[in-house]
Amino acid sequence: MKEGMRAKKPDTMLKFQLMHGICYVIRPMEYEDVPQVAQIDREAFPGEWVFRSQSAYKRDLDNPSVRYIVACNKRDASESEGEAIQRLPWFKRLFGQERHLNVSENIVGFSGFWMMMKEAHIIAIGVRDGYRRLGIGEGLLIATIELAQIVNANVVTLEVRASNEIAQELYKKYGFRVVGRRPRYYSSDGEDAIIMSTDNIASMPFQASLQHLKKAYAQRHREIFAQVR
C-alpha cells in the first residue's frame, strides 16, 4: 500500500478551521476526478513503483473489483446552502445523498481498495500537500472501511512503511493489527512494509468500536461528511 501520511510529531492543539462557506465531502471517485487524483498520487508517493497513470485509474473505475473514493472541498454558491450542508451529520446518509450542488470542487485526498475474494486490500490513502494532519486521511479510512462492508468484505488489509509509526497507530486505533512484514517492499528506498489486517469487520465487537470512533470523529469534524456506496 502507498501511504501518504508521513511520520511527523502530532500537534495535539491542531484545530481544523474552515474558510467560510466550505465543506468537505467524501464520495465515490468519478472520471473527471482522475487528473487531480493522479496529481495527488505523484505528490504523496514520489518515486514509488506502484505509481498509477491517469489511464490506469480510468481502467480501474471500470473494474468492479476496484473501488476509489475521494475527499473534495466545496465552496457553496450561497451562504445558506453551505450552512445547510455543514449541518448534515457524519455518515447519516450513505445512500442517495444529493451531490449535484452548485459548487466548485477541489480533490484534496483519495483512497482505494481491491476486492480479492472477501478481502478489501487498501491500495493507497493519499492527501494533498496543505491538507494533511487535518483529519481528512482519517475520514477517508473510516469511509473506506464502511465501503468495504457495503461490498461484503470480511476483512480489510493494507501495507504501511515500517518507519511510519503515526500511520500504524491510526490503523491500530481502527482495529488493524500487524500480521506480517514484506522486506524491501518500497522500491524508492528499499524500506520494509508492515502488513496489517482487521478482524471480521461485520463482527459485533468491530462494529461497536467503529461506531464509537466514528461518532467521536464526527464531533471533531462536523465539516466533513461521506456519501459512498
trRosetta pair geometry for C-beta under 8 A, 3 or more apart (Angstrom, degrees):
i j d omega theta_ij theta_ji phi_ij phi_ji
1 121 7.7 -148 -72 166 102 81
1 122 5.3 29 -117 100 135 89
1 123 6.3 162 -125 177 75 16
1 124 6.1 167 -170 -83 75 46
1 125 7.7 18 171 4 119 79
1 158 4.3 0 -29 -168 159 84
1 159 4.1 166 17 52 83 71
1 160 6.3 -18 72 -64 117 55
1 193 7.4 138 36 -157 72 131
2 41 7.6 53 109 -147 162 81
2 44 7.2 102 149 111 116 105
2 45 4.3 -18 -165 -99 129 150
2 48 5.5 90 -109 149 113 174
2 50 5.6 -149 -50 80 111 127
2 123 7.0 6 24 149 91 65
2 124 3.9 -3 61 -108 100 107
2 126 6.8 -4 114 -62 113 108
3 45 7.9 109 43 -93 34 105
3 124 7.3 -146 -68 -141 34 67
3 125 6.7 15 -130 52 58 85
3 159 7.7 -122 -38 104 113 65
3 160 5.0 75 -71 -131 155 73
3 161 5.8 -133 51 -4 134 92
3 164 5.8 -165 115 53 144 174
3 167 5.5 59 -178 -162 132 173
4 40 7.7 -1 -117 162 160 95
4 44 3.5 -19 -120 -173 118 130
4 45 6.4 -79 -82 -50 86 84
4 109 7.9 -175 83 -136 148 94
4 124 7.0 63 -22 180 104 96
4 125 6.1 -129 30 103 99 60
4 126 3.7 110 -33 -122 152 60
4 127 5.4 165 115 22 129 66
4 132 7.5 -134 138 -102 95 120
4 137 7.2 -157 81 -105 96 123
5 125 7.1 -9 -17 100 104 108
5 127 7.0 48 -76 20 78 117
5 132 6.7 162 -119 -153 70 114
5 133 8.0 125 -144 -63 95 68
5 137 5.2 78 -71 -148 124 171
5 164 6.9 108 88 -169 79 127
5 166 6.5 -121 136 100 109 110
5 167 4.7 139 77 -82 115 105
5 170 7.4 3 95 16 163 151
6 132 7.9 19 28 178 85 160
6 164 6.9 -105 -141 -115 34 106
7 163 6.1 -105 -10 136 146 84
7 164 5.0 -154 -52 -126 99 54
7 165 5.9 60 -121 33 125 74
7 166 5.1 156 -124 6 65 108
7 167 7.4 -90 -75 -3 74 89
8 133 7.1 -57 70 -71 129 137
8 166 6.8 -17 43 -24 50 162
10 14 7.7 -104 178 7 75 126
10 133 7.3 177 -130 -141 69 112
10 166 6.7 151 -51 -132 98 122
11 14 4.1 92 93 -41 107 105
11 133 6.9 70 27 167 102 134
14 133 6.3 -78 -165 148 172 102
14 134 7.5 -121 157 -102 126 52
16 134 4.8 101 -108 -168 106 88
16 135 5.5 -64 -50 16 146 123
16 220 7.7 86 20 151 117 86
16 221 6.1 26 48 -110 150 89
16 223 6.9 -142 120 41 120 128
18 22 5.0 -153 -177 72 110 99
18 23 7.4 19 -151 -89 159 40
18 24 8.0 -137 -103 -23 126 98
18 223 5.2 168 -42 -129 145 163
19 22 4.9 57 66 3 86 128
19 75 7.9 -23 94 -104 119 101
20 79 7.7 -18 160 -120 106 97
20 82 7.7 86 161 123 63 157
21 75 5.7 46 122 -154 106 72
21 76 5.1 -128 -172 41 90 92
21 79 6.1 -81 -93 -108 104 61
21 82 4.2 -101 -141 -93 60 171
22 73 5.3 7 -173 -178 112 111
22 74 6.6 156 -149 74 62 44
22 75 5.5 -31 -92 -90 81 66
22 76 7.7 -162 -87 -4 32 81
22 82 7.2 -6 -28 -146 17 126
22 223 7.5 36 106 -172 72 127
23 73 7.2 169 86 -150 30 66
23 74 5.7 -17 60 56 76 97
23 76 7.3 43 8 -40 100 108
23 82 6.4 174 -21 -155 104 76
23 85 4.7 -137 10 116 163 122
23 86 5.1 -151 -92 -75 120 79
23 223 5.3 -152 -133 -171 67 77
23 224 7.5 168 180 -85 77 34
23 225 7.4 -9 168 17 121 95
24 71 6.0 9 -180 -176 106 99
24 72 7.1 170 -150 85 63 33
24 73 5.3 -36 -96 -96 74 71
24 74 7.6 166 -93 12 27 79
24 108 7.3 -60 -132 42 111 137
24 136 6.9 -110 -176 -105 152 97
24 139 7.6 89 121 88 128 170
24 221 8.0 -46 57 174 128 111
24 223 5.6 66 17 128 94 88
24 224 4.3 -25 80 -102 112 79
24 225 7.7 140 87 19 64 52
25 71 7.2 166 84 -150 40 53
25 72 5.7 -19 61 60 88 82
25 73 7.9 147 17 -103 73 24
25 74 6.2 26 0 -11 115 122
25 99 7.5 134 167 -130 155 94
25 224 7.6 -177 -77 -152 23 58
25 225 6.4 -19 -115 69 64 72
25 226 7.5 133 -168 -105 57 31
25 227 6.6 -18 -169 17 103 107
26 69 5.8 37 176 159 91 123
26 70 7.2 -174 -145 92 56 35
26 71 5.0 -25 -94 -95 79 75
26 139 5.8 -162 -47 143 141 109
26 140 6.4 -176 -125 -94 132 60
26 143 4.6 -133 137 -59 146 164
26 224 6.9 44 -19 180 101 98
26 225 7.3 -141 26 109 83 31
26 226 4.1 -25 68 -109 110 82
26 227 7.1 155 82 25 60 57
26 228 6.4 -38 125 -41 93 108
27 69 6.6 178 94 -155 22 87
27 70 6.4 -22 64 60 69 78
27 72 7.2 -38 29 20 105 108
27 99 6.1 87 -127 -116 155 138
27 226 7.4 173 -68 -158 49 56
27 227 5.0 -3 -101 69 88 92
27 228 6.4 179 -139 -77 33 67
28 67 7.7 -77 -129 -165 93 88
28 68 7.3 91 -165 86 62 62
28 69 5.8 -65 -105 -107 35 71
28 70 7.7 27 134 16 18 82
28 228 5.8 124 -55 -131 74 73
28 229 7.0 -62 -43 47 123 61
29 33 5.0 -124 -157 70 80 144
29 34 7.8 90 170 -70 114 62
29 37 6.6 28 -139 -64 131 152
29 57 7.9 -93 149 -180 145 109
29 61 6.7 -116 103 -100 104 108
29 68 3.7 -18 14 105 140 108
29 69 6.0 -148 -30 -109 84 14
29 70 4.9 101 -91 -24 80 104
29 110 6.5 46 -83 -139 125 116
29 112 7.6 -22 -5 -84 145 104
30 33 5.1 104 57 -4 66 105
30 61 7.7 80 -151 -141 25 143
31 34 6.0 -25 -169 -16 45 115
31 58 6.4 48 -131 -121 89 91
31 61 6.3 178 -79 101 72 170
33 36 5.7 -70 -168 50 60 106
33 37 5.4 58 140 -26 90 111
33 70 5.3 -130 -165 -37 153 163
33 72 7.8 -108 -116 -66 118 128
33 107 5.5 109 -152 -73 97 143
33 110 7.8 138 152 -93 127 127
34 37 5.6 -59 -140 40 30 110
34 38 6.1 31 163 -20 67 107
34 54 5.1 94 149 -152 115 87
34 57 4.7 156 -137 100 101 131
34 58 5.7 2 -104 -63 158 83
34 61 7.6 -86 -75 -27 114 137
35 38 5.9 -56 -146 37 28 110
35 39 6.5 31 153 -22 62 106
35 54 6.2 8 -88 -113 56 129
36 39 5.5 -52 -150 33 34 115
36 40 6.5 33 152 -17 66 102
36 70 8.0 72 93 -147 116 142
36 106 7.4 -177 -140 -166 150 52
36 107 3.8 126 123 41 137 127
37 40 5.7 -53 -150 37 34 109
37 41 6.3 42 148 -26 65 104
37 57 6.0 146 91 -141 128 158
37 68 7.3 31 -140 174 158 143
37 70 6.5 -98 -82 -98 110 119
37 107 6.1 -68 -62 146 66 158
37 110 4.9 45 -129 -40 102 162
38 41 5.3 -48 -148 31 34 120
38 42 6.6 34 154 -17 64 101
38 52 7.0 -116 -115 95 84 78
38 53 6.8 18 -131 -171 130 30
38 54 4.8 -52 -51 -76 158 76
38 57 6.1 -124 -65 -9 96 145
39 42 6.0 -53 -152 35 31 108
39 43 6.2 26 152 -16 64 112
40 43 5.5 -61 -144 43 33 112
40 44 5.7 18 164 -11 71 114
40 107 6.7 -106 -27 120 134 108
40 108 7.8 119 -97 -180 138 21
40 109 6.8 168 -164 -113 156 34
40 110 6.1 136 79 11 145 107
40 126 5.0 138 142 124 106 122
40 127 7.3 -77 -164 180 124 8
40 128 5.1 -80 -112 -77 104 79
41 44 6.4 -61 -133 43 20 98
41 45 6.0 -38 -176 38 60 109
41 51 6.3 125 147 -144 112 71
41 52 6.0 -84 -168 48 162 85
41 110 7.8 -37 -59 55 84 130
41 124 7.2 55 -117 127 89 167
41 126 6.1 157 -92 32 49 174
42 45 7.3 -80 -122 61 13 70
42 46 6.7 47 175 -93 57 68
42 51 6.7 55 -94 -143 66 119
43 46 7.3 -12 -153 -54 16 91
43 126 7.8 122 73 177 86 123
43 128 6.6 36 88 -132 149 61
43 129 5.9 -109 169 -17 131 102
44 124 7.8 122 98 179 133 122
44 126 3.8 167 55 -149 165 109
44 127 6.7 114 -99 46 135 42
44 128 7.5 -89 -55 -90 106 31
45 48 4.3 -35 162 5 107 134
45 50 7.3 -49 152 72 148 92
45 51 6.5 -176 103 -87 111 79
45 124 7.0 -73 -38 -134 146 133
45 126 6.6 -80 -22 -99 102 128
46 188 7.3 100 105 -124 63 150
47 51 7.9 168 85 -43 6 126
47 187 7.6 -147 148 92 81 83
47 188 3.6 92 120 -117 114 119
47 189 7.9 66 116 -31 137 80
48 51 5.4 138 75 -45 80 80
48 186 6.6 -63 -121 -152 88 87
48 187 6.7 111 -156 47 45 92
48 188 5.6 -55 -81 -32 49 118
49 186 7.9 171 12 -162 95 44
49 187 3.8 61 -29 20 119 145
49 188 7.5 -153 -24 -40 74 71
50 123 7.7 -169 165 -173 135 89
50 124 7.7 173 118 -61 128 118
52 56 4.3 -124 -168 89 92 135
52 57 5.7 109 133 -54 121 82
52 60 7.8 3 -173 -20 147 138
53 56 4.7 103 53 2 74 101
53 57 7.3 -136 97 -2 43 84
54 57 5.7 -53 -152 35 35 111
54 58 6.4 35 151 -19 66 105
55 58 5.6 -53 -149 36 35 113
55 59 6.5 38 152 -20 66 102
56 59 5.7 -51 -149 35 33 112
56 60 6.4 37 151 -22 64 104
57 60 5.5 -53 -150 33 34 115
57 61 6.7 39 151 -25 64 100
57 68 7.4 21 -156 -42 93 167
58 61 5.7 -47 -153 26 35 114
58 62 7.2 24 151 -9 61 103
59 62 6.0 -65 -161 40 37 105
59 63 6.5 40 143 -29 69 109
60 63 5.2 -55 -148 28 40 117
60 66 4.3 -84 -167 110 91 155
60 68 6.7 75 121 -27 124 122
60 112 7.3 19 156 -164 147 147
61 66 7.6 -79 -68 93 24 112
61 68 7.0 -59 -88 28 79 121
63 66 4.3 47 86 18 114 108
65 114 6.0 20 142 -161 95 74
65 115 4.7 -130 -158 54 70 91
65 116 7.5 64 -173 -69 120 52
66 112 6.6 10 -178 -178 91 113
66 113 7.5 -178 -148 92 55 38
66 114 5.6 -26 -99 -103 75 65
66 115 7.4 -139 -67 10 30 80
66 123 7.9 21 -144 -29 101 142
67 112 6.4 177 93 -149 49 68
67 113 5.8 -4 57 55 92 79
67 115 7.2 60 -6 -31 103 102
67 120 7.9 -32 39 -141 121 113
67 147 5.9 -170 139 148 149 133
67 151 6.7 -153 -40 -27 149 155
68 110 6.2 -1 -174 -176 104 111
68 111 7.1 166 -151 88 60 43
68 112 4.0 -22 -99 -96 78 105
69 110 6.8 169 89 -153 47 64
69 111 5.4 -5 57 59 91 89
69 112 7.3 174 18 -79 59 57
69 140 6.7 172 91 -143 112 84
69 143 5.6 -128 115 124 166 127
69 144 6.7 -148 29 -79 129 71
69 147 6.5 -166 -41 -36 132 157
69 228 5.3 -29 -107 -104 134 130
70 107 5.1 -51 -175 -136 130 107
70 109 6.9 153 -162 87 58 50
70 110 4.7 -25 -106 -100 72 86
71 107 7.2 106 75 -160 50 62
71 108 5.3 -61 102 68 97 88
71 109 4.0 12 41 57 117 97
71 110 7.1 -144 15 -69 73 40
71 127 7.6 -7 51 -114 134 86
71 136 5.1 154 121 -164 167 106
71 139 6.5 94 -99 92 134 120
71 140 5.8 -88 -36 -70 120 103
71 224 7.5 -15 -144 -142 115 115
72 105 4.4 7 168 -166 139 104
72 106 6.1 153 -159 71 83 37
72 107 5.0 -46 -95 -96 92 49
72 108 6.3 142 -116 8 33 82
73 105 7.2 150 72 -150 42 55
73 106 5.3 -13 52 57 90 95
73 108 5.8 51 -16 -22 97 130
74 85 7.5 -69 79 142 129 170
74 101 6.8 62 179 79 149 129
74 103 4.0 28 -171 156 108 147
74 104 7.0 156 -145 71 62 42
74 105 5.7 -22 -92 -95 80 71
75 82 7.8 -23 -167 -93 42 126
75 103 6.1 161 68 -157 45 91
75 104 5.6 -3 45 50 97 93
76 79 7.2 131 92 -93 122 18
76 81 4.5 -174 -172 91 130 103
76 82 3.5 -156 25 -64 146 89
76 85 6.7 -174 -76 11 133 134
76 101 7.0 -50 -121 153 82 131
76 102 7.6 69 -162 81 60 74
76 103 5.5 -42 -102 -97 43 109
77 81 6.2 27 53 42 76 148
77 101 7.6 -162 3 158 103 88
77 102 4.1 -12 -19 106 144 110
77 103 6.3 -121 -28 -78 81 58
78 81 4.6 90 63 6 90 104
78 82 7.0 -157 92 -6 47 86
79 82 5.7 -59 -152 37 34 112
79 83 6.3 31 154 -18 68 107
80 83 5.7 -54 -147 37 32 111
80 84 6.4 35 153 -22 65 105
81 84 5.6 -53 -149 33 33 112
81 85 6.5 32 154 -19 66 103
81 101 6.7 148 172 -161 132 121
81 102 7.5 6 141 51 176 93
82 85 5.9 -54 -150 34 32 109
82 86 6.4 26 156 -15 65 108
83 86 5.9 -58 -146 39 31 108
83 87 6.6 34 154 -25 64 105
84 87 5.9 -57 -155 29 32 113
84 88 7.6 46 147 -36 60 90
85 88 5.9 -38 -168 3 41 114
85 101 7.4 4 -77 -96 134 167
85 225 7.7 -150 173 28 80 130
86 222 6.5 65 179 131 84 94
86 223 5.7 -22 -130 -114 100 64
88 92 6.4 -140 178 38 81 124
88 93 7.2 -67 -167 21 120 112
88 97 7.9 83 -164 -141 154 132
88 225 5.1 -19 101 -61 111 171
89 92 4.2 82 74 -40 97 126
89 218 6.4 32 -172 -171 79 138
89 222 8.0 -52 -120 -138 49 85
89 225 7.2 113 109 -112 24 122
90 214 6.8 -166 119 170 124 89
90 217 6.8 -161 159 100 169 90
90 218 3.4 -141 26 -111 138 107
90 221 7.2 77 -82 87 136 85
90 222 7.2 -112 -41 -120 100 47
90 224 6.8 31 -107 93 105 73
90 225 5.3 -145 -110 -112 50 74
90 226 7.0 46 -166 11 71 88
91 94 6.1 7 -161 -63 69 95
91 142 7.6 -94 -64 142 133 122
91 143 8.0 -160 -91 -93 102 76
91 146 6.9 -150 -130 -99 124 161
91 214 6.2 -19 15 177 153 131
91 218 7.1 -98 18 -79 97 126
91 225 7.1 -150 -32 -155 39 76
91 226 5.4 12 -85 49 69 108
92 225 7.5 -32 21 -151 86 123
93 96 6.8 -84 175 69 105 76
93 97 4.4 119 114 -73 116 105
93 227 6.6 -2 102 -108 83 92
94 97 7.6 -85 -172 -16 4 113
94 146 6.7 -138 -119 159 140 133
94 150 7.5 -157 151 -79 139 136
94 226 6.7 1 -110 109 77 96
94 227 6.5 166 -145 -135 35 41
94 228 6.2 -36 -159 59 91 60
94 229 6.1 128 148 -72 86 87
95 229 5.4 86 -104 -88 70 138
96 229 8.0 54 -27 -36 52 156
97 227 3.9 -104 52 -122 130 130
98 101 7.1 101 128 -54 97 83
99 227 6.4 -174 -75 96 105 151
107 110 6.8 12 178 -54 119 101
107 128 7.4 129 114 -39 67 130
108 127 6.5 10 147 -157 77 76
108 128 4.8 -100 -154 24 57 119
108 131 4.4 -154 -175 -159 118 178
108 136 6.1 -86 115 -147 114 161
109 125 7.5 13 179 -180 109 71
109 126 6.2 -175 -149 99 70 52
109 127 4.0 -15 -101 -107 113 69
109 128 6.3 -118 -64 -2 63 77
109 131 6.5 -134 -44 109 103 132
109 136 4.8 150 -5 147 152 123
109 137 6.6 -139 -150 -78 152 58
109 140 5.6 -112 130 -53 126 141
110 124 7.3 33 99 100 90 103
110 125 7.7 -162 96 -142 46 41
110 126 5.7 1 54 57 80 91
110 140 7.3 117 159 -134 11 141
111 122 6.9 -40 -172 -148 99 103
111 124 6.8 -154 -133 96 48 57
111 125 4.6 3 -104 -106 98 75
111 126 7.6 172 -77 21 53 60
111 140 4.2 148 -27 171 130 114
111 141 7.2 176 -105 -73 158 42
111 143 7.2 142 50 78 139 101
111 144 4.8 -87 133 -70 143 124
112 122 7.3 124 86 -157 43 58
112 123 4.4 -21 90 44 97 120
112 124 6.0 21 40 46 92 79
113 120 4.5 38 146 177 147 90
113 121 5.7 156 -162 74 89 38
113 122 4.8 -47 -94 -95 98 45
113 123 5.9 -172 -100 -6 33 81
113 144 6.2 114 -25 -164 123 109
113 147 7.8 158 32 94 122 115
113 148 6.4 -5 67 -84 161 104
113 156 7.3 -64 -124 -141 156 93
114 120 7.4 161 78 -155 39 49
114 121 4.9 -14 57 58 91 99
114 123 6.3 91 -20 -57 87 102
115 119 7.3 148 -156 79 48 48
115 120 5.8 -23 -97 -99 67 68
115 121 7.9 177 -85 17 18 76
115 151 6.2 -99 -88 130 141 135
115 153 6.5 -129 -123 -81 93 105
116 119 4.9 -23 69 66 85 100
116 121 5.9 17 10 -7 115 118
118 152 7.0 -77 -132 133 85 81
118 153 5.8 135 176 -147 59 47
118 154 4.0 35 145 3 121 106
118 155 7.1 75 119 19 87 76
119 153 6.3 61 -147 -153 12 103
119 154 6.9 -41 -76 54 53 85
119 155 5.4 -18 -117 69 78 92
119 156 7.6 145 -166 -103 65 24
119 157 5.8 1 -175 4 114 116
120 144 7.6 170 142 165 135 89
120 147 7.9 146 -144 98 157 83
120 148 3.7 -110 10 -127 166 116
120 151 7.2 110 -82 71 121 117
120 153 3.9 -32 -24 -110 104 165
120 155 7.3 -163 31 97 73 45
120 156 4.8 -25 74 -109 102 74
120 157 7.3 161 83 23 49 67
121 156 7.7 161 -89 -162 27 53
121 157 5.0 -23 -111 70 73 97
121 158 6.9 150 -165 -81 60 48
122 125 6.6 -12 176 -35 128 95
122 144 6.3 46 -105 168 111 149
122 156 6.5 47 -34 179 101 98
122 157 7.0 -155 13 90 80 43
122 158 4.0 -11 51 -92 115 106
125 137 5.7 93 149 -151 120 89
125 140 5.4 148 -146 107 106 131
125 141 6.3 3 -113 -70 156 81
125 144 7.3 -89 -88 -30 111 153
127 131 5.4 -130 171 94 102 97
127 132 4.9 133 99 -89 127 76
127 136 5.2 125 -123 91 128 121
127 137 5.1 -82 -36 -64 134 93
127 140 7.6 -158 -71 -2 97 144
128 131 4.9 49 68 27 86 119
128 132 7.7 -151 80 -41 39 81
129 132 7.0 -30 -124 -8 34 110
131 134 5.7 -79 -175 26 57 135
131 136 5.6 11 152 7 105 154
132 136 7.5 -94 -107 47 35 112
132 137 7.0 30 -137 -27 72 121
135 138 5.3 -58 -157 44 56 114
135 139 5.9 61 146 -26 80 103
135 217 7.3 150 -161 -159 115 94
135 220 6.6 -170 -109 116 148 115
135 221 4.7 -173 140 -77 155 142
135 224 6.8 -155 116 -3 116 152
136 139 5.6 -55 -149 36 32 113
136 140 6.4 34 153 -20 65 104
136 224 7.3 -172 -103 -107 62 147
137 140 5.7 -53 -150 35 32 112
137 141 6.5 35 151 -21 64 103
137 170 7.6 9 118 169 113 168
138 141 5.5 -50 -150 32 35 114
138 142 6.6 36 152 -18 65 102
138 170 6.4 -123 -97 -157 91 126
138 217 6.4 -156 132 -128 121 129
139 142 5.7 -51 -149 34 34 111
139 143 6.3 29 155 -14 66 107
139 217 7.0 160 -87 168 72 133
139 221 6.6 -106 -70 106 121 158
139 224 5.0 -73 -112 149 157 148
139 226 7.1 -177 177 -60 98 109
140 143 5.8 -57 -144 42 31 109
140 144 6.1 37 154 -26 66 106
141 144 5.6 -53 -146 33 29 114
141 145 6.6 28 156 -16 63 103
141 170 7.0 173 -20 147 171 115
141 171 7.6 -137 -146 -96 144 66
141 174 6.1 -167 144 -11 126 170
142 145 6.0 -58 -154 36 30 108
142 146 6.4 29 151 -17 65 108
142 174 7.4 -139 -83 -120 65 139
142 210 7.7 140 -138 -164 84 94
142 213 7.5 -158 -102 113 113 106
142 214 5.7 127 -152 -104 133 92
142 217 6.4 -149 -54 65 155 168
142 226 7.4 -142 101 -34 102 152
143 146 5.5 -54 -147 38 35 115
143 147 6.2 35 155 -20 67 105
143 226 4.5 -173 -101 -128 116 145
143 228 5.3 114 -174 -5 106 144
144 147 5.8 -54 -145 37 29 109
144 148 6.3 35 153 -23 63 104
144 156 7.2 111 129 -144 100 144
145 148 5.6 -50 -148 33 32 115
145 149 6.7 33 152 -19 62 102
145 156 5.8 -85 -110 -27 77 161
145 174 6.7 -142 -47 170 153 129
145 198 7.6 97 -126 -49 113 160
145 201 6.3 -164 -169 -143 94 139
145 210 6.6 -145 124 -132 143 134
146 149 5.8 -56 -157 34 32 111
146 150 6.6 35 147 -23 65 104
146 226 7.1 111 57 119 152 154
146 228 6.5 119 95 68 112 123
147 150 5.3 -49 -149 31 38 116
147 151 6.5 19 158 -4 69 105
147 228 4.8 -62 -78 137 110 136
147 229 7.6 -151 -119 -100 86 10
148 151 6.3 -65 -148 46 29 97
148 153 4.0 -51 177 41 90 138
148 156 5.1 46 148 -82 178 109
148 201 6.4 59 103 53 115 168
149 152 7.6 42 -179 -76 34 21
149 153 6.6 -79 -76 51 31 85
149 201 5.4 -124 -81 121 97 123
149 202 6.4 140 -136 -77 100 79
150 228 7.5 -168 10 118 154 93
150 229 6.3 -141 179 -145 159 51
153 156 6.4 75 127 -70 141 72
153 201 6.6 31 99 35 90 133
154 200 5.4 -46 -176 -127 85 78
154 201 6.8 156 173 24 29 84
154 202 6.8 -63 -128 8 58 108
155 197 5.6 14 170 -174 127 102
155 198 5.2 -179 -154 68 75 83
155 199 7.0 -98 -110 162 99 12
155 200 6.5 -65 -71 -95 79 40
155 201 6.4 152 -107 -18 32 94
156 176 7.5 -76 91 -88 96 99
156 197 7.2 165 85 -150 45 57
156 198 4.8 40 45 9 83 122
156 201 6.2 58 -12 -55 98 137
157 179 7.9 -62 -129 39 106 137
157 195 7.0 -5 -172 -173 107 88
157 196 6.8 164 -153 89 60 50
157 197 4.5 -16 -102 -100 86 86
157 198 7.6 -126 -68 13 50 72
158 171 6.9 -128 59 -124 133 143
158 176 7.1 -34 36 -130 108 148
158 195 7.7 168 88 -150 40 50
158 196 5.5 -14 62 61 83 95
158 197 7.9 168 21 -79 60 49
159 182 6.4 -24 -129 21 133 131
159 185 6.3 -127 178 152 146 160
159 193 4.0 8 -176 173 116 132
159 194 6.8 147 -157 70 62 42
159 195 5.7 -31 -98 -95 76 61
159 196 7.6 154 -100 17 26 78
160 164 5.5 -111 166 70 100 122
160 167 5.2 -163 -156 110 135 125
160 168 5.7 171 102 -75 147 79
160 171 6.7 -146 -31 -12 153 151
160 193 6.6 130 58 -159 26 79
160 194 5.2 -28 65 59 82 96
160 196 6.4 8 8 1 112 123
161 164 4.1 86 66 -6 99 109
161 167 7.5 78 43 47 85 137
161 186 6.5 7 -103 -37 94 146
161 191 5.5 17 -146 123 96 139
161 192 7.8 109 -158 82 52 52
161 193 6.5 -55 -95 -109 34 62
161 194 7.4 15 105 11 15 91
162 181 7.3 41 -89 -140 115 107
162 191 6.0 -151 29 171 99 98
162 192 4.3 39 -30 77 135 96
162 193 6.8 -132 -39 -103 80 13
162 194 5.4 123 -95 -37 62 97
163 191 6.4 -68 -2 -155 110 139
164 167 4.3 6 143 27 116 116
164 168 6.2 136 102 -21 73 89
165 168 5.4 -54 -145 39 37 115
165 169 6.3 41 155 -23 68 102
166 169 5.9 -53 -152 32 29 110
166 170 6.8 31 149 -18 62 103
167 170 5.6 -53 -153 33 37 113
167 171 6.4 33 152 -17 68 104
168 171 5.7 -55 -148 38 33 110
168 172 6.3 35 153 -20 66 105
168 178 7.8 14 -156 -69 117 103
168 194 6.4 17 -102 74 123 152
168 196 7.3 174 -134 -63 79 146
169 172 5.6 -51 -145 36 33 113
169 173 6.4 44 151 -28 63 101
170 173 5.5 -50 -155 27 32 118
170 174 6.9 10 154 -1 63 106
171 174 6.0 -68 -153 47 34 98
171 176 3.8 -36 159 48 97 140
171 196 5.4 58 142 130 144 163
172 175 7.8 140 -171 5 31 7
172 176 5.8 -86 -80 69 37 78
172 177 6.9 73 -119 -91 79 51
172 196 7.9 -103 -67 -145 66 138
173 213 6.9 130 149 -124 96 141
174 198 7.7 -56 125 -94 81 115
174 209 7.9 148 -148 128 42 112
174 210 7.1 55 -154 -105 83 80
174 213 6.4 -168 -102 114 76 170
175 198 4.8 43 117 -131 107 97
175 199 6.6 -93 174 25 112 84
175 201 7.8 130 102 -104 150 76
175 206 5.6 70 -138 -134 160 91
175 209 6.0 127 -66 95 113 142
175 210 7.1 -42 -15 -64 136 89
176 196 4.1 45 169 159 119 120
176 197 6.4 141 -146 66 78 12
176 198 5.5 -58 -89 -69 60 68
177 196 6.4 164 76 -152 22 81
177 197 6.6 -36 57 64 72 64
177 198 7.7 111 10 -109 78 28
177 199 7.8 40 8 -39 118 81
178 181 8.0 14 -174 -59 109 82
178 194 5.8 -56 -125 -177 103 111
178 195 7.1 97 -159 75 60 57
178 196 5.7 -46 -93 -97 45 78
179 195 5.3 -71 69 108 83 101
179 196 6.5 130 11 -124 87 25
179 197 4.8 3 -8 16 142 112
180 194 7.8 152 89 -166 46 48
180 195 3.9 1 65 48 89 130
181 192 5.7 2 -177 175 103 125
181 193 7.0 158 -160 83 54 51
181 194 5.9 -27 -106 -110 74 53
181 195 6.5 -133 -66 7 24 90
182 185 3.9 67 107 -72 114 123
182 192 6.4 160 81 -163 52 71
182 193 4.3 0 53 56 106 102
182 195 6.4 93 -22 -46 94 103
183 192 5.3 -37 -120 -108 40 98
184 190 4.5 -29 -136 -160 91 76
184 191 7.3 119 -122 61 39 13
184 192 6.5 -17 -36 -81 32 60
185 191 7.1 -44 52 93 77 60
185 192 6.1 69 6 -156 96 35
185 193 3.5 -35 44 -6 157 112
186 189 5.9 2 107 49 112 75
186 190 6.7 -66 76 2 74 5
186 191 4.6 2 42 53 124 87
186 192 7.9 -40 9 21 93 6
186 193 6.5 128 -35 -57 86 96
187 190 7.5 27 -139 -68 24 50
198 201 5.5 46 116 -69 145 90
198 206 6.7 79 175 -134 116 137
199 203 6.2 -35 122 22 110 142
199 205 7.6 6 82 80 143 113
199 206 5.7 -154 76 -66 99 125
200 203 4.2 94 86 -30 104 107
200 206 6.4 -159 89 0 57 145
201 206 5.3 -128 -134 132 37 149
201 207 7.5 93 168 -65 56 76
201 210 7.7 53 -159 -44 86 150
202 206 7.3 41 41 65 15 126
202 207 7.0 12 -162 -49 29 117
203 206 4.7 84 62 12 90 104
203 207 6.7 -167 86 -6 43 90
204 207 5.9 -61 -141 42 28 108
204 208 6.1 32 161 -24 66 107
205 208 5.8 -55 -146 34 28 112
205 209 6.5 24 158 -14 63 107
206 209 6.0 -61 -153 39 30 108
206 210 6.1 28 153 -19 67 110
207 210 5.5 -53 -140 38 32 112
207 211 6.1 32 161 -19 66 106
208 211 6.1 -56 -147 36 26 108
208 212 6.5 27 154 -18 61 108
209 212 5.8 -59 -152 36 31 112
209 213 6.3 25 155 -14 67 109
210 213 5.8 -59 -146 40 30 107
210 214 6.0 31 156 -22 67 110
211 214 5.6 -52 -140 37 30 113
211 215 6.4 33 158 -22 63 104
212 215 6.0 -55 -151 32 27 110
212 216 6.6 24 153 -14 62 107
213 216 5.7 -57 -150 38 33 110
213 217 6.2 35 151 -21 67 107
214 217 5.5 -52 -146 36 32 113
214 218 6.3 36 153 -23 64 104
215 218 5.7 -51 -148 32 31 113
215 219 6.8 32 153 -20 62 102
216 219 5.8 -53 -154 31 33 112
216 220 6.8 24 151 -12 64 107
217 220 5.8 -64 -154 40 34 107
217 221 6.0 -25 167 30 72 109
218 221 6.7 -82 -129 63 24 72
218 222 6.7 61 173 -90 65 61
219 222 7.3 2 -146 -56 21 92
221 224 4.6 -7 148 25 115 112
